Each structure stands twice: as structure tokens, then as C-alpha cells.
Amino acid sequence: MKLKFCVACGSAEDLQHHHLVPRAEGGRNESTNLITLCAGCHFKVHDRQMNGTYNFSKRTKAGLAAAKAKGKKLRSYGKVLGKKKAAAAKARDEATKPVLLELWHLSARAAAAEMERRGLGRLSYKTVARARARLGLPKVGS
């Protein structure tokens, strides 16, 4: 039940809601499944559960498995973000390829400074070096 005080100690500070039946075990966000606890008491509840049979990792894996079994599509945010970054890097490589070819004889640091001077944006030398590697351009001094 959502209240304006902690049911364990009566505090009205830093209130949180605790699921009586965890969502990983089919618990819902309904008021009949929630109790109001302050942060300290909420920590104590979870600490006691962890000292007993409570295992967050196992519960998380079980919850994800249950969601997957129900047909929910689970996506890794890291994979999505990685694909977006790779696509952005590829587009930037293609846009800067003519300049990188022209500046192949300069160090990555000098090439980055020259590209910034030309108004192509501020790039780090590491970005220039990685772009050169992705494009298969020779290293300076090779």
C-alpha cells in the first residue's frame, strides 16, 4: 500500500515502494503488492533477503527468462548503441575520406588540427587514427 510514511519506522523521509511479491516472480505494481519503506528500511529488507535465499542475479535472470517465455522482445541497449556509433563512424569516414587521403602524410594529431582549421569539426587525433585504420590508409612513416 502506498503511504506517506515508512511502515517499519514511521519516517516520512526518502520513501520508496517495496514489492511484496517481486516482479520477477509475477508480482505487479498494484497497491496491494507494495509497501512503503524509507531508504534505510528498504535496504535492510533487501540485505536480509540477500543473507538468506535472496539472490539478485538469479532473480534478474529468472525474470528475463520469464519475460522471454511470454514472447517479449529483449534487446541489449549496448548492442543498439554500438550499431548507432558504428554507423555514425562509417558516415563520418566517408565524408572525411577525401581530406584524410589528402592529409595522409601528416600525423594524426596534425591532421586533426588541419581538419578543424578547415571547418570540418573538432576531431581528436584518436578519431583520425581510427578512421585511417578503418579506411585502410597507410600509417605515417610506413
C-alpha positions in Angstrom: 0.0 0.0 0.0 1.4 3.4 -0.9 1.6 5.6 2.2 3.2 8.9 3.2 5.4 7.2 5.9 7.6 4.1 6.4 5.6 1.2 7.7 8.7 -0.1 9.5 9.9 3.0 11.4 7.4 5.8 10.7 9.8 8.1 8.9 8.5 10.4 6.2 11.9 10.9 4.6 13.2 9.3 1.4 10.3 7.0 0.8 10.4 4.1 -1.6 8.0 1.3 -2.5 8.9 -2.3 -2.0 7.2 -5.2 -3.9 5.9 -7.9 -1.5 5.9 -10.4 -4.4 8.8 -9.4 -6.6 8.0 -8.6 -10.2 10.4 -11.4 -11.3 8.1 -13.8 -9.6 4.9 -12.4 -11.2 4.3 -9.5 -8.7 2.5 -6.5 -10.1 2.8 -2.7 -9.5 -0.6 -2.7 -7.8 -1.0 -1.0 -4.4 -1.9 -4.4 -2.8 1.6 -5.6 -3.7 3.5 -2.6 -2.5 4.5 -1.4 0.9 6.1 2.0 1.7 9.6 2.0 3.3 12.2 4.6 3.9 15.5 4.0 2.1 17.2 2.6 5.2 14.5 0.1 6.0 14.2 -0.8 2.3 18.0 -1.6 2.3 17.6 -3.7 5.4 14.8 -5.7 3.9 16.9 -6.5 0.8 20.0 -7.1 2.9 18.1 -9.7 4.9 16.8 -11.3 1.8 20.4 -11.5 0.4 21.7 -13.1 3.5 19.0 -15.8 3.2 17.8 -17.1 -0.1 17.6 -13.9 -2.0 20.0 -13.7 -4.9 19.5 -10.6 -7.1 21.5 -12.1 -10.1 19.4 -15.3 -10.1 16.2 -13.4 -9.7 17.1 -11.0 -12.6 17.9 -13.9 -14.9 14.7 -15.7 -13.9 12.7 -12.5 -14.6 14.3 -12.0 -18.0 13.7 -15.7 -18.8 10.0 -15.4 -17.8 9.6 -12.3 -20.0 11.2 -14.0 -22.9 9.0 -17.0 -22.4 6.0 -14.7 -22.6 7.2 -13.6 -26.0 8.7 -10.2 -25.0 11.5 -9.0 -27.3 14.5 -8.3 -25.1 17.1 -6.0 -26.6 20.6 -5.1 -25.4 20.9 -1.3 -25.2 24.6 -1.7 -25.6 24.3 -3.5 -28.9 21.8 -0.9 -30.2 24.1 1.9 -29.1 27.2 0.2 -30.6 25.4 -0.2 -34.0 24.5 3.5 -34.0 28.1 4.5 -33.1 29.4 2.3 -35.9 27.0 3.7 -38.4 27.9 7.3 -37.4 31.6 6.5 -37.7 31.2 5.0 -41.1 29.3 8.0 -42.3 32.0 10.3 -40.9 34.7 8.2 -42.5 33.0 8.5 -45.9 32.5 12.3 -45.5 36.1 12.9 -44.5 37.8 10.3 -46.7 39.0 12.9 -49.4 40.6 15.1 -46.8 42.1 12.1 -45.0 43.6 11.0 -48.3 45.0 14.5 -48.9 46.5 14.7 -45.4 47.8 11.1 -45.3 51.4 12.4 -44.8 50.6 14.3 -41.6 50.5 12.7 -38.1 47.0 12.0 -36.8 47.3 15.0 -34.4 48.4 17.3 -37.2 45.7 16.0 -39.5 43.0 16.6 -36.8 44.2 20.1 -36.3 44.2 20.8 -40.0 40.7 19.4 -40.4 39.5 21.6 -37.6 41.1 24.6 -39.2 39.3 23.8 -42.5 36.0 23.8 -40.6 35.3 20.1 -40.6 34.6 20.0 -36.9 36.8 19.2 -33.9 38.2 15.7 -34.1 40.6 14.1 -31.7 43.8 12.5 -33.1 42.4 9.1 -32.0 39.3 9.6 -34.1 41.6 10.4 -37.1 43.8 7.4 -36.5 40.9 5.1 -36.2 39.3 6.5 -39.3 42.5 6.0 -41.2 42.7 2.4 -40.0 39.1 1.7 -40.9 39.7 3.1 -44.4 42.9 1.1 -44.8 45.1 4.2 -45.2 48.8 3.8 -44.6 50.3 4.9 -41.3 52.6 7.9 -41.4 56.2 6.6 -41.7 55.1 3.3 -43.2 
